[in-house]
């Protein structure tokens, strides 16, 4: 199990959105020509440059668990580029809070692999994420307990 690293926003990134992984199923993002969305790849922040008419599709933690980590929820952030205003539209596709989430048999038993996550009720996971935002851990190494790795086997 790998620990999630904490990446605080720098001064020039204020009013952006700090590094995180989405807790939902899928996020669709349309961003203007300014951009600002960045994805962490091999320890470096890579800009998701806006392409006219494109939609960014971001996989969330639910899909990561259902796919037994075959599909990964990427660490990303939004950087606000002063003094330019950034505009984007995001649609978050989610499931009902009372649903049970666990790796699907198509990604485990049917192909002879062990589950990488224990099952959980989606709403309990979202409540845990919300508590982490309201009462963030005091040490960066404790962040691992406030995301999907909490359910890793």
Beta strands, then each sheet from edge to edge (+ up, - down):
strand 1: 17-20
strand 2: 26-31
strand 3: 37-41
strand 4: 44-47
strand 5: 56-59
strand 6: 76-78
strand 7: 88-93
strand 8: 100-101
strand 9: 120-121
sheet 1: 1+ 6- 3+ 4-
sheet 2: 5+ 2- 7+
sheet 3: 8+ 9-
end
